[in-house]
Amino acid sequence: MIEVMDGTDRADELHVLACTECPRISSASAKGWKAYRVDGPEDDQERVLGFYCPECAEREFGPH
Ligand SMILES: [Zn+2]
């Protein structure tokens, strides 16, 4: 996974979310964004939260 941070200086200070699937970055409110637990390929692998913008969340996981 490549993190795209161009044009957004110190985005981490704004508590915005970066979409897992596309370069989109959330607004401060992160309205409509969803976090999903992403399982690793191995059972003993650590599970991490992946953030998805509304568009990608619907494409990847459906409207619900
Ligand atoms: Zn996205």
N, CA, C, O and the ligand as a Tripos MOL2 file, in Angstrom:
@<TRIPOS>MOLECULE
protein
  257   255    65     0     0
PROTEIN
NO_CHARGES

@<TRIPOS>ATOM
      1 N           0.8450   -1.2010    0.0000 N.3       1 MET1
      2 CA          0.0000    0.0000    0.0000 C.3       1 MET1
      3 C           0.8740    1.2430    0.0000 C.2       1 MET1
      4 O           1.7990    1.3690    0.8030 O.2       1 MET1
      5 N           0.5760    2.1360   -0.8900 N.am      2 ILE2
      6 CA          1.3480    3.3660   -0.9970 C.3       2 ILE2
      7 C           0.5450    4.5180   -0.3890 C.2       2 ILE2
      8 O          -0.6180    4.7290   -0.7340 O.2       2 ILE2
      9 N           1.1670    5.2390    0.4960 N.am      3 GLU3
     10 CA          0.4980    6.3840    1.0850 C.3       3 GLU3
     11 C           0.7280    7.6120    0.2170 C.2       3 GLU3
     12 O           1.8610    7.9500   -0.1260 O.2       3 GLU3
     13 N          -0.3570    8.2610   -0.1230 N.am      4 VAL4
     14 CA         -0.2610    9.4590   -0.9370 C.3       4 VAL4
     15 C          -0.4860   10.6710   -0.0460 C.2       4 VAL4
     16 O          -1.5810   10.8700    0.4800 O.2       4 VAL4
     17 N           0.5190   11.4490    0.1150 N.am      5 MET5
     18 CA          0.4390   12.5730    1.0490 C.3       5 MET5
     19 C           0.7430   13.9010    0.3710 C.2       5 MET5
     20 O           0.8730   14.9280    1.0370 O.2       5 MET5
     21 N           0.8560   13.8800   -0.9580 N.am      6 ASP6
     22 CA          1.2650   15.1100   -1.6340 C.3       6 ASP6
     23 C           0.2110   16.1980   -1.5120 C.2       6 ASP6
     24 O          -0.9880   15.9290   -1.5830 O.2       6 ASP6
     25 N           0.6660   17.4070   -1.3310 N.am      7 GLY7
     26 CA         -0.2340   18.5450   -1.2800 C.3       7 GLY7
     27 C          -0.9240   18.7250    0.0560 C.2       7 GLY7
     28 O          -1.6710   19.6840    0.2450 O.2       7 GLY7
     29 N          -0.6840   17.8200    0.9760 N.am      8 THR8
     30 CA         -1.3300   17.9470    2.2780 C.3       8 THR8
     31 C          -0.2510   17.9490    3.3540 C.2       8 THR8
     32 O           0.2160   16.8960    3.7870 O.2       8 THR8
     33 N           0.1250   19.1150    3.7640 N.am      9 ASP9
     34 CA          1.1940   19.2540    4.7270 C.3       9 ASP9
     35 C           0.6880   18.9520    6.1300 C.2       9 ASP9
     36 O          -0.3060   19.5160    6.5860 O.2       9 ASP9
     37 N           1.3930   18.0530    6.8020 N.am     10 ARG10
     38 CA          1.0630   17.7350    8.1900 C.3      10 ARG10
     39 C          -0.4000   17.3590    8.3580 C.2      10 ARG10
     40 O          -1.0650   17.8460    9.2730 O.2      10 ARG10
     41 N          -0.9030   16.5030    7.4900 N.am     11 ALA11
     42 CA         -2.3050   16.1040    7.5650 C.3      11 ALA11
     43 C          -2.6090   15.3700    8.8600 C.2      11 ALA11
     44 O          -3.7550   15.3350    9.3070 O.2      11 ALA11
     45 N          -1.5830   14.7850    9.4600 N.am     12 ASP12
     46 CA         -1.8210   14.0150   10.6790 C.3      12 ASP12
     47 C          -2.2810   14.8980   11.8280 C.2      12 ASP12
     48 O          -2.9060   14.4160   12.7720 O.2      12 ASP12
     49 N          -1.9800   16.1630   11.7530 N.am     13 GLU13
     50 CA         -2.3880   17.0480   12.8390 C.3      13 GLU13
     51 C          -3.8650   17.3920   12.7790 C.2      13 GLU13
     52 O          -4.4240   17.9110   13.7460 O.2      13 GLU13
     53 N          -4.5020   17.1070   11.6470 N.am     14 LEU14
     54 CA         -5.9030   17.4630   11.4870 C.3      14 LEU14
     55 C          -6.8260   16.2890   11.8020 C.2      14 LEU14
     56 O          -8.0490   16.4170   11.7410 O.2      14 LEU14
     57 N          -6.2370   15.1560   12.1340 N.am     15 HIS15
     58 CA         -7.0340   13.9700   12.4390 C.3      15 HIS15
     59 C          -7.9520   13.5890   11.2960 C.2      15 HIS15
     60 O          -9.1080   13.2260   11.5120 O.2      15 HIS15
     61 N          -7.4500   13.6690   10.1110 N.am     16 VAL16
     62 CA         -8.2260   13.2260    8.9670 C.3      16 VAL16
     63 C          -7.8950   11.7600    8.6860 C.2      16 VAL16
     64 O          -6.8950   11.2270    9.1660 O.2      16 VAL16
     65 N          -8.7550   11.1310    7.9010 N.am     17 LEU17
     66 CA         -8.5540    9.7320    7.5450 C.3      17 LEU17
     67 C          -8.1100    9.6450    6.0940 C.2      17 LEU17
     68 O          -8.5780   10.4030    5.2440 O.2      17 LEU17
     69 N          -7.2140    8.7260    5.8220 N.am     18 ALA18
     70 CA         -6.8050    8.4720    4.4530 C.3      18 ALA18
     71 C          -7.4630    7.1680    4.0010 C.2      18 ALA18
     72 O          -7.3770    6.1460    4.6830 O.2      18 ALA18
     73 N          -8.1140    7.2190    2.8570 N.am     19 CYS19
     74 CA         -8.8080    6.0380    2.3530 C.3      19 CYS19
     75 C          -7.8040    4.9390    2.0150 C.2      19 CYS19
     76 O          -6.7240    5.1980    1.4830 O.2      19 CYS19
     77 N          -8.1920    3.7010    2.3420 N.am     20 THR20
     78 CA         -7.3390    2.5600    2.0430 C.3      20 THR20
     79 C          -7.2840    2.2710    0.5520 C.2      20 THR20
     80 O          -6.2830    1.7640    0.0470 O.2      20 THR20
     81 N          -8.3610    2.5950   -0.1500 N.am     21 GLU21
     82 CA         -8.4960    2.1790   -1.5440 C.3      21 GLU21
     83 C          -8.1460    3.2730   -2.5520 C.2      21 GLU21
     84 O          -7.8070    2.9640   -3.6940 O.2      21 GLU21
     85 N          -8.2210    4.5090   -2.1650 N.am     22 CYS22
     86 CA         -7.9490    5.5920   -3.0970 C.3      22 CYS22
     87 C          -7.2170    6.7030   -2.3490 C.2      22 CYS22
     88 O          -7.1430    6.6760   -1.1210 O.2      22 CYS22
     89 N          -6.6780    7.6760   -3.0750 N.am     23 PRO23
     90 CA         -5.8810    8.7330   -2.4230 C.3      23 PRO23
     91 C          -6.7080    9.7520   -1.6630 C.2      23 PRO23
     92 O          -6.1620   10.7240   -1.1410 O.2      23 PRO23
     93 N          -7.9970    9.5510   -1.5920 N.am     24 ARG24
     94 CA         -8.8530   10.5480   -0.9700 C.3      24 ARG24
     95 C          -8.5540   10.6890    0.5320 C.2      24 ARG24
     96 O          -8.2170    9.7210    1.2140 O.2      24 ARG24
     97 N          -8.6850   11.8830    1.0000 N.am     25 ILE25
     98 CA         -8.5040   12.1560    2.4280 C.3      25 ILE25
     99 C          -9.7880   12.7740    2.9510 C.2      25 ILE25
    100 O         -10.3920   13.6200    2.2910 O.2      25 ILE25
    101 N         -10.2000   12.3530    4.1310 N.am     26 SER26
    102 CA        -11.4730   12.8060    4.6680 C.3      26 SER26
    103 C         -11.4090   14.2620    5.0990 C.2      26 SER26
    104 O         -10.3340   14.8390    5.2670 O.2      26 SER26
    105 N         -12.5740   14.8290    5.2710 N.am     27 SER27
    106 CA        -12.6640   16.1150    5.9420 C.3      27 SER27
    107 C         -12.4860   15.8800    7.4430 C.2      27 SER27
    108 O         -12.3840   14.7360    7.8880 O.2      27 SER27
    109 N         -12.4510   16.9270    8.1920 N.am     28 ALA28
    110 CA        -12.2320   16.7880    9.6320 C.3      28 ALA28
    111 C         -13.3400   15.9780   10.2850 C.2      28 ALA28
    112 O         -13.0960   15.2720   11.2640 O.2      28 ALA28
    113 N         -14.5570   16.0720    9.7540 N.am     29 SER29
    114 CA        -15.6790   15.3540   10.3580 C.3      29 SER29
    115 C         -15.7090   13.8910    9.9410 C.2      29 SER29
    116 O         -16.3120   13.0660   10.6270 O.2      29 SER29
    117 N         -15.0640   13.5590    8.8260 N.am     30 ALA30
    118 CA        -15.0370   12.1900    8.3070 C.3      30 ALA30
    119 C         -16.4420   11.6350    8.1380 C.2      30 ALA30
    120 O         -16.6850   10.4510    8.3720 O.2      30 ALA30
    121 N         -17.3570   12.4910    7.7330 N.am     31 LYS31
    122 CA        -18.7490   12.0810    7.5900 C.3      31 LYS31
    123 C         -18.8880   10.9950    6.5200 C.2      31 LYS31
    124 O         -18.4110   11.1500    5.3960 O.2      31 LYS31
    125 N         -19.5380    9.9100    6.8860 N.am     32 GLY32
    126 CA        -19.7960    8.8490    5.9320 C.3      32 GLY32
    127 C         -18.6440    7.8650    5.7730 C.2      32 GLY32
    128 O         -18.7860    6.8470    5.0960 O.2      32 GLY32
    129 N         -17.5170    8.1590    6.3880 N.am     33 TRP33
    130 CA        -16.3780    7.2490    6.2990 C.3      33 TRP33
    131 C         -16.6060    6.0540    7.2010 C.2      33 TRP33
    132 O         -17.2980    6.1490    8.2140 O.2      33 TRP33
    133 N         -16.0210    4.9330    6.8270 N.am     34 LYS34
    134 CA        -16.2080    3.7190    7.6010 C.3      34 LYS34
    135 C         -14.8630    3.0680    7.8900 C.2      34 LYS34
    136 O         -13.9220    3.1500    7.1010 O.2      34 LYS34
    137 N         -14.8070    2.4330    9.0180 N.am     35 ALA35
    138 CA        -13.5970    1.6980    9.3830 C.3      35 ALA35
    139 C         -13.9450    0.2170    9.4310 C.2      35 ALA35
    140 O         -14.9190   -0.1810   10.0700 O.2      35 ALA35
    141 N         -13.1520   -0.5840    8.7610 N.am     36 TYR36
    142 CA        -13.3630   -2.0240    8.7590 C.3      36 TYR36
    143 C         -12.1120   -2.6960    9.2790 C.2      36 TYR36
    144 O         -10.9950   -2.2410    9.0310 O.2      36 TYR36
    145 N         -12.3100   -3.7790   10.0010 N.am     37 ARG37
    146 CA        -11.1590   -4.5370   10.4490 C.3      37 ARG37
    147 C         -10.6990   -5.4250    9.3070 C.2      37 ARG37
    148 O         -11.4660   -6.2140    8.7560 O.2      37 ARG37
    149 N          -9.4510   -5.2790    8.9740 N.am     38 VAL38
    150 CA         -8.9040   -6.0220    7.8440 C.3      38 VAL38
    151 C          -8.0720   -7.1720    8.3830 C.2      38 VAL38
    152 O          -7.0680   -6.9690    9.0660 O.2      38 VAL38
    153 N          -8.5000   -8.3650    8.0680 N.am     39 ASP39
    154 CA         -7.7750   -9.5340    8.5360 C.3      39 ASP39
    155 C          -6.5770   -9.8180    7.6420 C.2      39 ASP39
    156 O          -6.6480   -9.7010    6.4190 O.2      39 ASP39
    157 N          -5.4930  -10.1880    8.2730 N.am     40 GLY40
    158 CA         -4.3310  -10.5910    7.5020 C.3      40 GLY40
    159 C          -4.5440  -11.9680    6.9180 C.2      40 GLY40
    160 O          -5.4780  -12.6660    7.3140 O.2      40 GLY40
    161 N          -3.7010  -12.3750    5.9860 N.am     41 PRO41
    162 CA         -3.8310  -13.6830    5.3310 C.3      41 PRO41
    163 C          -3.5640  -14.8410    6.2870 C.2      41 PRO41
    164 O          -4.0070  -15.9600    6.0240 O.2      41 PRO41
    165 N          -2.8650  -14.6070    7.3680 N.am     42 GLU42
    166 CA         -2.5840  -15.6610    8.3340 C.3      42 GLU42
    167 C          -3.3690  -15.3940    9.6140 C.2      42 GLU42
    168 O          -3.6040  -14.2430    9.9810 O.2      42 GLU42
    169 N          -3.7700  -16.4670   10.2870 N.am     43 ASP43
    170 CA         -4.5860  -16.3230   11.4830 C.3      43 ASP43
    171 C          -3.8780  -15.5510   12.5930 C.2      43 ASP43
    172 O          -4.5020  -14.8070   13.3490 O.2      43 ASP43
    173 N          -2.5810  -15.7410   12.6740 N.am     44 ASP44
    174 CA         -1.8550  -15.1070   13.7770 C.3      44 ASP44
    175 C          -1.3870  -13.6980   13.4300 C.2      44 ASP44
    176 O          -0.6900  -13.0480   14.2100 O.2      44 ASP44
    177 N          -1.7830  -13.2440   12.2480 N.am     45 GLN45
    178 CA         -1.3680  -11.8970   11.8650 C.3      45 GLN45
    179 C          -2.2390  -10.8540   12.5620 C.2      45 GLN45
    180 O          -3.4370  -11.0570   12.7610 O.2      45 GLN45
    181 N          -1.6400   -9.7840   12.9110 N.am     46 GLU46
    182 CA         -2.3520   -8.7200   13.5860 C.3      46 GLU46
    183 C          -3.4190   -8.1360   12.6730 C.2      46 GLU46
    184 O          -3.2080   -7.9490   11.4750 O.2      46 GLU46
    185 N          -4.5650   -7.8550   13.2700 N.am     47 ARG47
    186 CA         -5.6530   -7.2570   12.4980 C.3      47 ARG47
    187 C          -5.6150   -5.7450   12.6540 C.2      47 ARG47
    188 O          -5.4100   -5.2180   13.7480 O.2      47 ARG47
    189 N          -5.8130   -5.0730   11.5580 N.am     48 VAL48
    190 CA         -5.7190   -3.6190   11.5860 C.3      48 VAL48
    191 C          -7.0130   -3.0140   11.0690 C.2      48 VAL48
    192 O          -7.7760   -3.6720   10.3610 O.2      48 VAL48
    193 N          -7.2550   -1.7750   11.4190 N.am     49 LEU49
    194 CA         -8.4120   -1.0680   10.9090 C.3      49 LEU49
    195 C          -8.0560   -0.3970    9.5950 C.2      49 LEU49
    196 O          -7.0300    0.2730    9.4700 O.2      49 LEU49
    197 N          -8.9300   -0.5950    8.6220 N.am     50 GLY50
    198 CA         -8.7650    0.0970    7.3580 C.3      50 GLY50
    199 C          -9.8930    1.1070    7.2070 C.2      50 GLY50
    200 O         -11.0550    0.7860    7.4540 O.2      50 GLY50
    201 N          -9.5580    2.3100    6.8080 N.am     51 PHE51
    202 CA        -10.5700    3.3400    6.6290 C.3      51 PHE51
    203 C         -10.9290    3.4590    5.1550 C.2      51 PHE51
    204 O         -10.0680    3.4110    4.2760 O.2      51 PHE51
    205 N         -12.2280    3.6170    4.9130 N.am     52 TYR52
    206 CA        -12.7060    3.7210    3.5400 C.3      52 TYR52
    207 C         -13.5850    4.9560    3.4030 C.2      52 TYR52
    208 O         -14.4250    5.2310    4.2600 O.2      52 TYR52
    209 N         -13.3850    5.6890    2.3300 N.am     53 CYS53
    210 CA        -14.2720    6.8100    2.0350 C.3      53 CYS53
    211 C         -15.6440    6.2450    1.6620 C.2      53 CYS53
    212 O         -15.7530    5.0660    1.3240 O.2      53 CYS53
    213 N         -16.6860    7.0670    1.7170 N.am     54 PRO54
    214 CA        -18.0370    6.5520    1.4230 C.3      54 PRO54
    215 C         -18.1260    5.8320    0.0880 C.2      54 PRO54
    216 O         -18.8010    4.8090   -0.0270 O.2      54 PRO54
    217 N         -17.4550    6.3590   -0.9080 N.am     55 GLU55
    218 CA        -17.5210    5.7720   -2.2420 C.3      55 GLU55
    219 C         -16.8980    4.3750   -2.2670 C.2      55 GLU55
    220 O         -17.4920    3.4340   -2.7920 O.2      55 GLU55
    221 N         -15.7180    4.2500   -1.7060 N.am     56 CYS56
    222 CA        -15.0360    2.9610   -1.7030 C.3      56 CYS56
    223 C         -15.7180    1.9770   -0.7600 C.2      56 CYS56
    224 O         -15.7580    0.7800   -1.0440 O.2      56 CYS56
    225 N         -16.2480    2.4580    0.3420 N.am     57 ALA57
    226 CA        -16.9270    1.5710    1.2820 C.3      57 ALA57
    227 C         -18.1250    0.9070    0.6170 C.2      57 ALA57
    228 O         -18.3710   -0.2830    0.8100 O.2      57 ALA57
    229 N         -18.8670    1.6800   -0.1640 N.am     58 GLU58
    230 CA        -20.0350    1.1190   -0.8350 C.3      58 GLU58
    231 C         -19.6090    0.1470   -1.9280 C.2      58 GLU58
    232 O         -20.2420   -0.8910   -2.1170 O.2      58 GLU58
    233 N         -18.5440    0.4780   -2.6460 N.am     59 ARG59
    234 CA        -18.0830   -0.4010   -3.7180 C.3      59 ARG59
    235 C         -17.5430   -1.7140   -3.1520 C.2      59 ARG59
    236 O         -17.7880   -2.7850   -3.7070 O.2      59 ARG59
    237 N         -16.8100   -1.6220   -2.0480 N.am     60 GLU60
    238 CA        -16.1560   -2.7960   -1.5020 C.3      60 GLU60
    239 C         -17.0880   -3.6400   -0.6470 C.2      60 GLU60
    240 O         -16.9910   -4.8670   -0.6490 O.2      60 GLU60
    241 N         -17.9780   -3.0040    0.0730 N.am     61 PHE61
    242 CA        -18.7550   -3.7210    1.0800 C.3      61 PHE61
    243 C         -20.2550   -3.6090    0.8730 C.2      61 PHE61
    244 O         -21.0190   -4.2360    1.6070 O.2      61 PHE61
    245 N         -20.6950   -2.8350   -0.0950 N.am     62 GLY62
    246 CA        -22.1150   -2.6660   -0.3240 C.3      62 GLY62
    247 C         -22.6690   -1.5490    0.5480 C.2      62 GLY62
    248 O         -21.9780   -1.0240    1.4220 O.2      62 GLY62
    249 N         -23.9380   -1.1900    0.2950 N.am     63 PRO63
    250 CA        -24.5300   -0.0540    1.0040 C.3      63 PRO63
    251 C         -24.7100   -0.3110    2.4890 C.2      63 PRO63
    252 O         -24.9050    0.6400    3.2450 O.2      63 PRO63
    253 N         -24.6510   -1.5750    2.9450 N.am     64 HIS64
    254 CA        -24.8190   -1.8510    4.3680 C.3      64 HIS64
    255 C         -23.6530   -2.6510    4.8940 C.2      64 HIS64
    256 O         -23.6150   -2.9810    6.0800 O.2      64 HIS64
    257 ZN        -11.7570    5.8070   -1.3140 Zn       65 ZN65
@<TRIPOS>BOND
     1     1     2 1
     2     2     3 1
     3     3     4 2
     4     3     5 am
     5     5     6 1
     6     6     7 1
     7     7     8 2
     8     7     9 am
     9     9    10 1
    10    10    11 1
    11    11    12 2
    12    11    13 am
    13    13    14 1
    14    14    15 1
    15    15    16 2
    16    15    17 am
    17    17    18 1
    18    18    19 1
    19    19    20 2
    20    19    21 am
    21    21    22 1
    22    22    23 1
    23    23    24 2
    24    23    25 am
    25    25    26 1
    26    26    27 1
    27    27    28 2
    28    27    29 am
    29    29    30 1
    30    30    31 1
    31    31    32 2
    32    31    33 am
    33    33    34 1
    34    34    35 1
    35    35    36 2
    36    35    37 am
    37    37    38 1
    38    38    39 1
    39    39    40 2
    40    39    41 am
    41    41    42 1
    42    42    43 1
    43    43    44 2
    44    43    45 am
    45    45    46 1
    46    46    47 1
    47    47    48 2
    48    47    49 am
    49    49    50 1
    50    50    51 1
    51    51    52 2
    52    51    53 am
    53    53    54 1
    54    54    55 1
    55    55    56 2
    56    55    57 am
    57    57    58 1
    58    58    59 1
    59    59    60 2
    60    59    61 am
    61    61    62 1
    62    62    63 1
    63    63    64 2
    64    63    65 am
    65    65    66 1
    66    66    67 1
    67    67    68 2
    68    67    69 am
    69    69    70 1
    70    70    71 1
    71    71    72 2
    72    71    73 am
    73    73    74 1
    74    74    75 1
    75    75    76 2
    76    75    77 am
    77    77    78 1
    78    78    79 1
    79    79    80 2
    80    79    81 am
    81    81    82 1
    82    82    83 1
    83    83    84 2
    84    83    85 am
    85    85    86 1
    86    86    87 1
    87    87    88 2
    88    87    89 am
    89    89    90 1
    90    90    91 1
    91    91    92 2
    92    91    93 am
    93    93    94 1
    94    94    95 1
    95    95    96 2
    96    95    97 am
    97    97    98 1
    98    98    99 1
    99    99   100 2
   100    99   101 am
   101   101   102 1
   102   102   103 1
   103   103   104 2
   104   103   105 am
   105   105   106 1
   106   106   107 1
   107   107   108 2
   108   107   109 am
   109   109   110 1
   110   110   111 1
   111   111   112 2
   112   111   113 am
   113   113   114 1
   114   114   115 1
   115   115   116 2
   116   115   117 am
   117   117   118 1
   118   118   119 1
   119   119   120 2
   120   119   121 am
   121   121   122 1
   122   122   123 1
   123   123   124 2
   124   123   125 am
   125   125   126 1
   126   126   127 1
   127   127   128 2
   128   127   129 am
   129   129   130 1
   130   130   131 1
   131   131   132 2
   132   131   133 am
   133   133   134 1
   134   134   135 1
   135   135   136 2
   136   135   137 am
   137   137   138 1
   138   138   139 1
   139   139   140 2
   140   139   141 am
   141   141   142 1
   142   142   143 1
   143   143   144 2
   144   143   145 am
   145   145   146 1
   146   146   147 1
   147   147   148 2
   148   147   149 am
   149   149   150 1
   150   150   151 1
   151   151   152 2
   152   151   153 am
   153   153   154 1
   154   154   155 1
   155   155   156 2
   156   155   157 am
   157   157   158 1
   158   158   159 1
   159   159   160 2
   160   159   161 am
   161   161   162 1
   162   162   163 1
   163   163   164 2
   164   163   165 am
   165   165   166 1
   166   166   167 1
   167   167   168 2
   168   167   169 am
   169   169   170 1
   170   170   171 1
   171   171   172 2
   172   171   173 am
   173   173   174 1
   174   174   175 1
   175   175   176 2
   176   175   177 am
   177   177   178 1
   178   178   179 1
   179   179   180 2
   180   179   181 am
   181   181   182 1
   182   182   183 1
   183   183   184 2
   184   183   185 am
   185   185   186 1
   186   186   187 1
   187   187   188 2
   188   187   189 am
   189   189   190 1
   190   190   191 1
   191   191   192 2
   192   191   193 am
   193   193   194 1
   194   194   195 1
   195   195   196 2
   196   195   197 am
   197   197   198 1
   198   198   199 1
   199   199   200 2
   200   199   201 am
   201   201   202 1
   202   202   203 1
   203   203   204 2
   204   203   205 am
   205   205   206 1
   206   206   207 1
   207   207   208 2
   208   207   209 am
   209   209   210 1
   210   210   211 1
   211   211   212 2
   212   211   213 am
   213   213   214 1
   214   214   215 1
   215   215   216 2
   216   215   217 am
   217   217   218 1
   218   218   219 1
   219   219   220 2
   220   219   221 am
   221   221   222 1
   222   222   223 1
   223   223   224 2
   224   223   225 am
   225   225   226 1
   226   226   227 1
   227   227   228 2
   228   227   229 am
   229   229   230 1
   230   230   231 1
   231   231   232 2
   232   231   233 am
   233   233   234 1
   234   234   235 1
   235   235   236 2
   236   235   237 am
   237   237   238 1
   238   238   239 1
   239   239   240 2
   240   239   241 am
   241   241   242 1
   242   242   243 1
   243   243   244 2
   244   243   245 am
   245   245   246 1
   246   246   247 1
   247   247   248 2
   248   247   249 am
   249   249   250 1
   250   250   251 1
   251   251   252 2
   252   251   253 am
   253   253   254 1
   254   254   255 1
   255   255   256 2
@<TRIPOS>SUBSTRUCTURE
     1 MET1         2 RESIDUE 1 A MET
     2 ILE2         6 RESIDUE 1 A ILE
     3 GLU3        10 RESIDUE 1 A GLU
     4 VAL4        14 RESIDUE 1 A VAL
     5 MET5        18 RESIDUE 1 A MET
     6 ASP6        22 RESIDUE 1 A ASP
     7 GLY7        26 RESIDUE 1 A GLY
     8 THR8        30 RESIDUE 1 A THR
     9 ASP9        34 RESIDUE 1 A ASP
    10 ARG10       38 RESIDUE 1 A ARG
    11 ALA11       42 RESIDUE 1 A ALA
    12 ASP12       46 RESIDUE 1 A ASP
    13 GLU13       50 RESIDUE 1 A GLU
    14 LEU14       54 RESIDUE 1 A LEU
    15 HIS15       58 RESIDUE 1 A HIS
    16 VAL16       62 RESIDUE 1 A VAL
    17 LEU17       66 RESIDUE 1 A LEU
    18 ALA18       70 RESIDUE 1 A ALA
    19 CYS19       74 RESIDUE 1 A CYS
    20 THR20       78 RESIDUE 1 A THR
    21 GLU21       82 RESIDUE 1 A GLU
    22 CYS22       86 RESIDUE 1 A CYS
    23 PRO23       90 RESIDUE 1 A PRO
    24 ARG24       94 RESIDUE 1 A ARG
    25 ILE25       98 RESIDUE 1 A ILE
    26 SER26      102 RESIDUE 1 A SER
    27 SER27      106 RESIDUE 1 A SER
    28 ALA28      110 RESIDUE 1 A ALA
    29 SER29      114 RESIDUE 1 A SER
    30 ALA30      118 RESIDUE 1 A ALA
    31 LYS31      122 RESIDUE 1 A LYS
    32 GLY32      126 RESIDUE 1 A GLY
    33 TRP33      130 RESIDUE 1 A TRP
    34 LYS34      134 RESIDUE 1 A LYS
    35 ALA35      138 RESIDUE 1 A ALA
    36 TYR36      142 RESIDUE 1 A TYR
    37 ARG37      146 RESIDUE 1 A ARG
    38 VAL38      150 RESIDUE 1 A VAL
    39 ASP39      154 RESIDUE 1 A ASP
    40 GLY40      158 RESIDUE 1 A GLY
    41 PRO41      162 RESIDUE 1 A PRO
    42 GLU42      166 RESIDUE 1 A GLU
    43 ASP43      170 RESIDUE 1 A ASP
    44 ASP44      174 RESIDUE 1 A ASP
    45 GLN45      178 RESIDUE 1 A GLN
    46 GLU46      182 RESIDUE 1 A GLU
    47 ARG47      186 RESIDUE 1 A ARG
    48 VAL48      190 RESIDUE 1 A VAL
    49 LEU49      194 RESIDUE 1 A LEU
    50 GLY50      198 RESIDUE 1 A GLY
    51 PHE51      202 RESIDUE 1 A PHE
    52 TYR52      206 RESIDUE 1 A TYR
    53 CYS53      210 RESIDUE 1 A CYS
    54 PRO54      214 RESIDUE 1 A PRO
    55 GLU55      218 RESIDUE 1 A GLU
    56 CYS56      222 RESIDUE 1 A CYS
    57 ALA57      226 RESIDUE 1 A ALA
    58 GLU58      230 RESIDUE 1 A GLU
    59 ARG59      234 RESIDUE 1 A ARG
    60 GLU60      238 RESIDUE 1 A GLU
    61 PHE61      242 RESIDUE 1 A PHE
    62 GLY62      246 RESIDUE 1 A GLY
    63 PRO63      250 RESIDUE 1 A PRO
    64 HIS64      254 RESIDUE 1 A HIS
    65 ZN65       257 GROUP 0 **** ****
